[in-house]
Amino acid sequence: MEEIKPGAFGNLPLLKALLLDSNNLTQIKTDTFVDLNVSYIDLSFNSIVLLQPGAFKNIKAERVDLGNNKLAELPSRVFENFTLENLILSDNLLHTIAPSSLSRIALRRLSLFGNKLKEIEPEVFDIQELIALDLDDNLVKLLRPGDLRNLPKLNILRLARNELKEIPKGVFNNTKLTRLDLNANKIAKIASKAFDDMPDLVALYVNSNNLTQWDNNWLRGAKSLVHISVNFNQITEIPDEAFKNYPRVKSIDLEGNKIGKISAKAFDKLERVDYYLNLASNDIDSWSPDLLGNVSIGSLGLNGNKLQCIDGDLKTVFKNVEVTNLRNNPWNEECVKKIEEFIPTPAE
């Protein structure tokens, strides 16, 4: 199929889904989709380069998929009087979205991953009902204070695999975000107050970036936080009271950094990590017997470090840890015996 004539789907009151994927469509003309109440319109895997104004008009739908096409621009007034749960524009060539092109949609979820967008423009992302925005795999280089001001209900923001180098204050503060994904950028600096006043934040991911320092002031007011993951960065030290702003969490993941120094007070004010505290594959070569204090931990990962021995009775050192992973360290002979006593070999 290479063309759909305007009004082709009129007078079909029982129509619930339009599956038009994997054809040879190159454009969607004005009034092509009009007065429809459907669950799904699938236009993915075509060769669409143009959406004319009014292409989608007076429509109520759960999902519209325009992914895997060749759209470079999204002009204004393509969608008019459009109520939609999920709009997919992923894997196109989008570098320009006209202001007001999306604000005319009562939209809840928007997928734009795999495009060529370089910034989050408040005039473009003025979508009052949006709760989830996927901008993974774009070319976003800069975040500015106020970029999210017209997304008052946004809960989930995905910005993985972009070109970000710094996270300033004023972008995420006082938002309703519950999940923020900043994985696999080039982030080397995060302002101390960048994550302040995010009371609904549950999970933060900053994996595979270029951070060298851990800031113990991050995440003030993050009273709902349960998971923070900053693995595979370049962090060298865990400072005093590193996790003071979120004393009770499910998991903290710092695997694959270059941590060689852990402050004697690093875990002060941390009370409980229900699932895991992951410090695997770092450069840790010493572990003070009283370092953990009374912190309760489900699973502690110290595997793949440079520990040769740990002073004291290991049952006391790890008294509040349910599972301790000590594999793949260069233990000396004396410590091997201690570990064997601490973790007995199962009887055959």
C-alpha positions as CSV (number, residue, x, y, z in Angstrom):
1,M,0.0,0.0,0.0
2,E,1.4,3.4,-1.0
3,E,-1.5,5.8,-0.3
4,I,-4.5,6.2,1.9
5,K,-7.2,8.6,0.6
6,P,-8.7,11.1,3.0
7,G,-11.8,9.8,4.6
8,A,-11.1,6.2,3.7
9,F,-12.1,5.0,7.1
10,G,-15.3,7.0,7.5
11,N,-18.7,5.4,8.3
12,L,-17.1,2.4,10.1
13,P,-18.7,2.6,13.6
14,L,-17.5,-0.9,14.6
15,L,-13.9,-0.2,13.7
16,K,-11.6,-0.8,16.7
17,A,-8.1,-1.1,15.2
18,L,-6.3,-0.1,12.1
19,L,-3.2,-2.2,11.3
20,L,-1.3,-0.4,8.5
21,D,2.2,-1.2,9.4
22,S,4.9,-2.5,7.0
23,N,3.6,-0.9,3.9
24,N,5.1,1.8,1.6
25,L,3.2,4.8,2.8
26,T,5.2,8.1,2.4
27,Q,2.7,10.6,3.7
28,I,-0.5,11.0,5.7
29,K,-2.7,13.7,4.1
30,T,-5.2,16.1,5.7
31,D,-8.4,14.4,6.9
32,T,-7.0,10.9,6.5
33,F,-8.0,9.8,10.0
34,V,-11.2,11.6,11.1
35,D,-13.9,10.9,13.6
36,L,-12.6,7.6,14.9
37,N,-12.9,5.9,18.3
38,V,-10.4,3.0,18.2
39,S,-7.9,1.2,20.4
40,Y,-5.0,1.2,18.0
41,I,-3.7,2.8,14.8
42,D,-0.5,1.1,13.6
43,L,1.5,3.0,11.0
44,S,4.9,1.7,12.0
45,F,7.5,0.4,9.5
46,N,6.4,2.5,6.6
47,S,8.4,5.2,4.8
48,I,6.4,8.2,6.0
49,V,8.2,11.5,5.6
50,L,5.3,13.9,5.9
51,L,2.3,14.3,8.1
52,Q,0.0,17.1,6.8
53,P,-1.9,19.4,9.1
54,G,-5.2,17.8,10.2
55,A,-4.0,14.3,9.3
56,F,-5.5,13.1,12.6
57,K,-8.7,14.9,13.6
58,N,-11.5,14.2,16.2
59,I,-10.0,10.9,17.3
60,K,-10.0,9.0,20.5
61,A,-7.5,6.2,20.7
62,E,-5.4,4.2,23.2
63,R,-2.3,3.9,21.0
64,V,-1.0,5.4,17.8
65,D,2.3,4.0,16.5
66,L,4.2,6.0,13.9
67,G,7.6,4.5,14.9
68,N,10.2,3.3,12.4
69,N,9.4,5.8,9.7
70,K,11.4,8.7,8.2
71,L,9.9,11.7,9.8
72,A,12.3,14.5,10.2
73,E,9.9,17.2,11.3
74,L,6.6,17.3,13.2
75,P,4.6,20.3,12.0
76,S,1.9,22.1,13.9
77,R,-1.8,21.1,13.8
78,V,-1.2,17.5,12.7
79,F,-3.2,16.3,15.6
80,E,-6.5,18.1,16.3
81,N,-9.0,17.3,19.0
82,F,-7.1,14.1,19.7
83,T,-7.4,12.1,22.9
84,L,-4.7,9.6,23.2
85,E,-3.1,7.3,25.8
86,N,0.2,6.5,24.0
87,L,1.8,8.1,21.0
88,I,4.9,6.4,19.5
89,L,7.2,8.4,17.3
90,S,10.3,6.4,18.0
91,D,13.1,5.5,15.5
92,N,12.4,8.3,13.1
93,L,14.7,11.2,12.1
94,L,13.0,13.9,14.1
95,H,15.1,17.0,14.8
96,T,12.3,19.5,14.8
97,I,8.9,19.5,16.6
98,A,6.8,22.6,16.0
99,P,5.5,24.4,19.1
100,S,1.8,23.4,19.8
101,S,2.1,20.3,17.6
102,L,1.7,18.1,20.7
103,S,-0.1,20.5,23.1
104,R,-3.3,19.9,21.2
105,I,-3.3,16.2,22.3
106,A,-4.8,15.0,25.5
107,L,-1.8,12.7,25.8
108,R,-0.5,10.4,28.6
109,R,2.6,8.6,27.2
110,L,5.0,9.8,24.5
111,S,7.8,7.8,23.0
112,L,10.5,9.7,21.0
113,F,13.5,7.4,21.5
114,G,15.8,6.9,18.6
115,N,15.5,10.4,17.0
116,K,17.8,13.4,16.6
117,L,16.4,15.9,19.2
118,K,19.0,18.1,20.8
119,E,17.0,19.8,23.6
120,I,13.8,19.7,25.6
121,E,11.9,22.8,24.6
122,P,9.2,23.9,27.0
123,E,7.2,25.4,24.2
124,V,7.2,22.0,22.4
125,F,6.7,19.8,25.5
126,D,3.6,21.6,26.7
127,I,1.6,18.5,27.5
128,Q,-0.4,19.0,30.7
129,E,-1.5,15.4,31.1
130,L,1.7,13.6,30.1
131,I,3.0,11.1,32.7
132,A,5.8,9.3,30.7
133,L,8.3,10.7,28.3
134,D,10.9,8.5,26.5
135,L,13.8,10.5,25.0
136,D,16.4,7.7,25.0
137,D,18.9,7.6,22.2
138,N,18.6,11.2,21.0
139,L,21.2,13.9,20.9
140,V,20.2,16.0,23.9
141,K,23.3,17.9,25.1
142,L,21.9,20.4,27.5
143,L,19.3,20.5,30.3
144,R,18.2,24.0,31.4
145,P,16.3,25.1,34.5
146,G,12.6,25.2,33.6
147,D,12.8,22.7,30.8
148,L,10.0,20.6,32.4
149,R,7.8,23.4,33.6
150,N,5.0,22.5,31.1
151,L,4.9,18.9,32.1
152,P,3.3,19.1,35.6
153,K,2.2,15.5,35.8
154,L,5.3,13.8,34.4
155,N,6.3,10.7,36.4
156,I,8.7,8.9,34.2
157,L,11.5,10.5,32.2
158,R,14.0,8.5,30.2
159,L,17.1,10.3,28.8
160,A,19.5,7.4,28.5
161,R,22.2,7.4,25.7
162,N,22.1,11.1,25.0
163,E,25.0,13.6,25.0
164,L,24.5,15.1,28.5
165,K,27.7,16.3,30.3
166,E,26.2,18.1,33.3
167,I,23.1,18.2,35.4
168,P,22.4,21.6,36.8
169,K,20.1,22.7,39.6
170,G,16.5,23.7,38.6
171,V,15.7,21.0,36.0
172,F,14.2,18.3,38.2
173,N,13.5,20.1,41.4
174,N,9.9,20.2,42.6
175,T,8.7,17.8,39.9
176,K,6.5,14.7,40.3
177,L,9.1,12.4,38.8
178,T,9.1,8.9,40.2
179,R,11.7,7.4,37.8
180,L,14.6,9.3,36.2
181,D,16.9,7.5,33.8
182,L,20.2,9.3,32.9
183,N,22.2,6.2,32.0
184,A,24.9,6.1,29.4
185,N,25.5,9.8,28.8
186,K,28.7,11.7,29.4
187,I,27.8,13.2,32.7
188,A,30.8,14.4,34.7
189,K,29.1,16.8,37.1
190,I,25.9,16.9,39.0
191,A,25.1,20.0,41.0
192,S,24.7,19.4,44.7
193,K,21.1,20.6,44.6
194,A,20.2,19.0,41.2
195,F,18.0,16.3,42.8
196,D,16.7,18.3,45.8
197,D,12.9,18.4,46.5
198,M,11.9,15.4,44.5
199,P,9.5,13.9,47.1
200,D,8.0,11.4,44.7
201,L,11.3,10.0,43.2
202,V,11.5,6.3,43.6
203,A,14.3,5.3,41.3
204,L,17.3,7.2,40.0
205,Y,19.7,5.7,37.4
206,V,23.0,7.4,36.4
207,N,24.9,4.3,35.3
208,S,27.7,4.4,32.7
209,N,28.7,8.0,32.9
210,N,31.8,9.9,33.9
211,L,31.2,10.9,37.5
212,T,34.3,11.0,39.6
213,Q,32.8,12.2,42.9
214,W,29.9,11.2,45.2
215,D,28.1,14.2,46.7
216,N,26.5,13.4,50.1
217,N,24.2,16.4,49.6
218,W,22.4,14.9,46.6
219,L,18.7,14.0,47.0
220,R,17.6,16.2,49.9
221,G,13.9,15.7,50.3
222,A,13.8,12.5,48.3
223,K,11.6,10.8,50.9
224,S,10.3,8.1,48.5
225,L,13.6,7.0,47.1
226,V,14.1,3.2,47.1
227,H,16.7,2.6,44.4
228,I,19.8,4.5,43.3
229,S,22.1,3.1,40.7
230,V,25.4,4.9,39.8
231,N,27.4,1.9,38.6
232,F,30.2,2.0,36.0
233,N,31.3,5.5,36.6
234,Q,34.7,6.8,37.8
235,I,34.0,7.4,41.5
236,T,37.0,7.0,43.7
237,E,35.8,7.6,47.2
238,I,32.7,7.2,49.4
239,P,32.7,10.3,51.7
240,D,31.3,10.8,55.2
241,E,27.5,10.3,55.6
242,A,27.3,9.4,51.9
243,F,23.7,8.3,52.0
244,K,22.4,10.5,54.8
245,N,19.4,11.9,52.8
246,Y,17.9,8.5,52.2
247,P,18.5,6.4,55.3
248,R,16.1,3.6,54.3
249,V,16.2,2.3,50.7
250,K,15.9,-1.0,48.8
251,S,19.1,-0.9,46.9
252,I,22.3,1.2,46.3
253,D,24.4,0.1,43.3
254,L,28.0,1.4,42.9
255,E,29.4,-1.6,41.0
256,G,32.2,-1.0,38.5
257,N,33.6,2.3,39.8
258,K,37.1,3.0,41.0
259,I,36.3,3.2,44.7
260,G,39.5,2.7,46.7
261,K,38.7,4.8,49.8
262,I,35.7,4.5,52.1
263,S,35.4,7.0,54.8
264,A,35.1,5.6,58.4
265,K,31.8,7.5,58.6
266,A,30.6,6.7,55.1
267,F,27.6,4.7,56.3
268,D,26.7,6.9,59.2
269,K,22.9,7.8,59.1
270,L,22.2,4.9,56.8
271,E,19.8,2.6,58.6
272,R,18.7,-0.1,56.2
273,V,19.2,-1.4,52.6
274,D,16.6,-4.0,52.2
275,Y,17.8,-5.7,48.9
276,Y,21.5,-4.9,48.2
277,L,24.4,-2.6,48.6
278,N,26.5,-3.4,45.6
279,L,30.2,-2.4,45.8
280,A,31.5,-5.1,43.5
281,S,34.3,-4.6,41.0
282,N,35.9,-1.6,42.6
283,D,39.4,-1.0,44.0
284,I,38.6,-1.6,47.7
285,D,41.7,-3.0,49.5
286,S,40.7,-2.5,53.1
287,W,37.5,-2.9,55.2
288,S,37.3,-1.7,58.8
289,P,35.6,-4.2,61.1
290,D,33.1,-1.5,62.4
291,L,32.6,0.3,59.0
292,L,28.9,-0.8,58.6
293,G,28.0,0.0,62.2
294,N,24.4,-1.1,62.7
295,V,23.2,-0.8,59.1
296,S,20.9,-3.6,58.2
297,I,21.6,-5.0,54.6
298,G,20.0,-7.7,52.6
299,S,22.9,-8.5,50.3
300,L,26.4,-6.9,50.4
301,G,28.5,-7.2,47.2
302,L,32.3,-6.9,47.8
303,N,33.2,-9.4,45.1
304,G,35.8,-8.4,42.5
305,N,37.8,-6.0,44.7
306,K,41.4,-6.0,46.1
307,L,40.7,-7.3,49.6
308,Q,43.4,-9.5,51.0
309,C,42.0,-9.8,54.5
310,I,39.4,-8.3,56.9
311,D,40.3,-7.9,60.5
312,G,38.1,-9.2,63.3
313,D,35.4,-11.9,63.4
314,L,33.6,-11.8,60.1
315,K,30.3,-12.8,61.9
316,T,30.6,-9.6,63.9
317,V,31.9,-7.5,61.0
318,F,28.9,-8.5,58.9
319,K,26.4,-9.1,61.7
320,N,23.5,-7.3,60.1
321,V,24.1,-8.6,56.6
322,E,22.0,-11.4,55.3
323,V,24.2,-12.4,52.3
324,T,27.8,-11.3,51.8
325,N,29.5,-11.9,48.5
326,L,33.3,-12.0,49.0
327,R,34.3,-13.8,45.8
328,N,37.1,-12.9,43.5
329,N,39.3,-11.0,45.9
330,P,43.1,-11.8,46.4
331,W,42.6,-13.3,49.9
332,N,45.7,-14.3,51.8
333,E,45.9,-17.8,53.3
334,E,44.9,-16.6,56.8
335,C,41.8,-14.9,55.5
336,V,40.7,-17.9,53.4
337,K,40.4,-19.9,56.6
338,K,38.3,-17.1,58.2
339,I,36.0,-17.0,55.2
340,E,35.6,-20.8,55.2
341,E,34.6,-20.6,58.8
342,F,32.3,-17.6,58.1
343,I,30.7,-19.3,55.0
344,P,30.9,-23.1,55.7
345,T,31.1,-25.4,52.7
346,P,27.8,-27.3,52.3
347,A,28.0,-30.9,53.4
348,E,28.1,-33.4,50.6
